[in-house]
Amino acid sequence: METPDKILAGLLLLAMAAFPVAVFLYLRTAYRKGRWPEVKTAAIVAVVAMLIPLGLRIWVDWEVSHFLRVIEHPFALGSIFFILLMWLAHRALMARIGDTHDHH
């Protein structure tokens, strides 16, 4: 292992060791502030904060995979064009209906 690799491995180990210490200090501060109810709230907030990036990553990957599957489908472009055409027809019809109701 070369020197830069050893430095990076050492920093990674330091970060892994610092995380439990930071969690402990966070919960200890919450305990000092409001005892166990505050610790419970702080723990829930911490867990939710750590799960948000994971949830966003899963959601984005899921959406991208569905979008790619639609684009790769042989009828996808025709379907997209048909939906766009129906949306434009709907907008034109709603504009026409709005114009006729404005004159009465």
RAPECOR-V382384 format. One record per backbone hydrogen bond with DSSP energy under -1.0 kcal/mol. NH is the residue of the N-H (numbers start at 1). CO is the residue of the C=O. If there is no record, write none. Layout:
NH CO
NH CO
This chain:
6 2
7 3
8 4
9 5
10 6
11 7
12 8
13 9
14 10
15 11
16 12
17 13
18 14
19 15
22 18
23 19
24 20
25 21
26 22
27 23
28 24
29 25
30 26
31 27
32 28
33 29
34 30
35 31
39 35
40 36
41 37
42 38
43 39
44 40
45 41
46 42
47 43
48 44
49 45
50 46
51 47
52 48
55 51
56 52
57 53
58 54
59 55
60 56
61 57
62 58
63 59
64 60
65 61
66 62
67 63
68 64
69 65
70 66
71 67
72 68
76 73
79 75
80 76
81 77
82 78
83 79
84 80
85 81
86 82
87 83
88 84
89 85
90 86
91 87
92 88
93 89
94 90
95 91
96 92
97 93
98 94
99 95
100 96
101 97
102 98
